[in-house]
């Protein structure tokens, strides 16, 4: 792939969703987690994998959205604030968004996540 083609591809990358764990506290009928609530995968994403994601996004000066969801509840991670800070340090142009079902979102956790770098919350 040429440099120009790579630059064009990078320009199209607007959203990165990181599934930081494989669990959820709910069983919504539309979600695969309700069918297979305990998949045979690690419960939490490893630091090594997150570091690789950060390094790759940093290498392309990524400036799009980073969110911590897909088929999981991010607030189950007790170290979420630390992960958000790591992404903010490594990918400073990224806009960090948190999607959550809100069950574990307290005022204290909200403030800590805002301080860590979450810019926008979506409670579903």
C-alpha positions as CSV (number, residue, x, y, z in Angstrom):
1,X,0.0,0.0,0.0
2,X,1.4,3.4,-1.0
3,X,1.8,6.3,1.5
4,X,-1.1,8.2,-0.2
5,X,-3.4,5.1,0.0
6,X,-2.5,4.7,3.7
7,X,-3.2,8.4,4.4
8,X,-6.6,8.1,2.7
9,X,-7.4,5.0,4.7
10,X,-6.4,6.6,8.0
11,X,-8.6,9.7,7.1
12,X,-11.6,7.4,6.9
13,X,-11.1,6.0,10.4
14,X,-13.4,7.9,12.6
15,X,-14.5,5.5,15.4
16,X,-12.7,2.9,17.4
17,X,-14.7,0.7,19.8
18,X,-12.6,-1.2,22.3
19,X,-14.2,-4.1,24.0
20,X,-12.3,-3.9,27.2
21,X,-14.1,-6.8,28.9
22,X,-16.3,-9.7,27.8
23,X,-19.0,-9.4,30.5
24,X,-22.2,-7.5,31.2
25,X,-24.4,-7.3,34.2
26,X,-27.6,-7.4,32.1
27,X,-29.1,-9.9,29.7
28,X,-30.8,-7.8,27.0
29,X,-32.7,-9.9,24.5
30,X,-31.1,-8.2,21.5
31,X,-27.6,-8.8,22.7
32,X,-25.4,-11.9,22.1
33,X,-24.3,-11.7,25.7
34,X,-27.8,-12.9,26.7
35,X,-27.3,-16.1,24.7
36,X,-23.7,-16.8,25.8
37,X,-23.3,-14.9,29.0
38,X,-19.9,-16.3,29.9
39,X,-17.9,-16.7,26.7
40,X,-14.7,-18.8,26.7
41,X,-12.5,-15.8,26.4
42,X,-10.5,-13.7,29.0
43,X,-12.8,-11.7,31.2
44,X,-10.7,-8.5,30.7
45,X,-8.6,-7.2,27.8
46,X,-4.9,-7.6,28.6
47,X,-2.7,-4.6,29.1
48,X,-0.6,-5.9,26.2
49,X,-3.5,-5.7,23.8
50,X,-4.5,-2.2,25.0
51,X,-1.0,-1.0,24.7
52,X,-0.8,-2.3,21.1
53,X,-4.0,-0.5,20.2
54,X,-2.7,2.8,21.8
55,X,0.6,2.4,20.0
56,X,-1.1,1.9,16.6
57,X,-3.5,4.8,17.0
58,X,-0.7,7.0,18.2
59,X,1.4,6.1,15.1
60,X,-1.3,7.5,12.8
61,X,-2.1,10.5,15.0
62,X,-5.6,9.3,15.4
63,X,-8.1,12.1,16.2
64,X,-11.5,10.3,16.1
65,X,-13.7,8.7,18.7
66,X,-12.6,6.0,21.1
67,X,-15.3,4.2,23.0
68,X,-15.1,1.4,25.5
69,X,-18.0,-0.8,24.6
70,X,-19.4,-3.3,22.2
71,X,-20.9,-6.3,23.9
72,X,-19.9,-5.5,27.4
73,X,-20.5,-3.1,30.3
74,X,-17.3,-1.0,30.7
75,X,-18.1,0.1,34.2
76,X,-17.5,-3.5,35.4
77,X,-13.8,-2.6,35.1
78,X,-12.6,-1.2,38.4
79,X,-9.5,0.2,36.5
80,X,-11.5,1.9,33.8
81,X,-10.3,5.4,34.8
82,X,-6.7,4.2,34.4
83,X,-7.4,2.8,30.9
84,X,-9.0,6.1,29.9
85,X,-5.9,8.0,31.2
86,X,-3.6,5.7,29.3
87,X,-5.5,6.3,26.0
88,X,-5.6,10.0,26.7
89,X,-1.8,10.1,27.2
90,X,-1.0,7.9,24.2
91,X,-3.6,9.2,21.8
92,X,-4.1,12.8,22.9
93,X,-6.2,13.9,19.8
94,X,-8.8,11.1,20.4
95,X,-12.3,12.0,21.7
96,X,-13.2,9.5,24.4
97,X,-16.8,8.4,24.8
98,X,-18.4,6.0,27.3
99,X,-21.5,4.0,26.5
100,X,-23.0,2.3,29.6
101,X,-26.2,0.9,30.8
102,X,-25.8,3.2,33.8
103,X,-26.2,0.6,36.5
104,X,-22.8,1.4,38.0
105,X,-22.6,5.0,37.1
106,X,-22.5,7.0,40.4
107,X,-21.7,10.7,40.7
108,X,-18.3,9.8,42.1
109,X,-17.5,7.5,39.2
110,X,-18.8,10.0,36.7
111,X,-16.5,12.7,38.0
112,X,-13.5,10.3,38.1
113,X,-14.1,9.3,34.5
114,X,-14.5,12.9,33.4
115,X,-11.2,13.8,35.1
116,X,-9.6,10.8,33.4
117,X,-10.6,12.0,30.0
118,X,-14.1,10.8,29.1
119,X,-15.7,13.7,27.1
120,X,-19.1,12.3,26.5
121,X,-21.4,9.7,28.2
122,X,-24.2,7.8,26.6
123,X,-26.5,5.9,29.0
124,X,-28.6,3.4,27.2
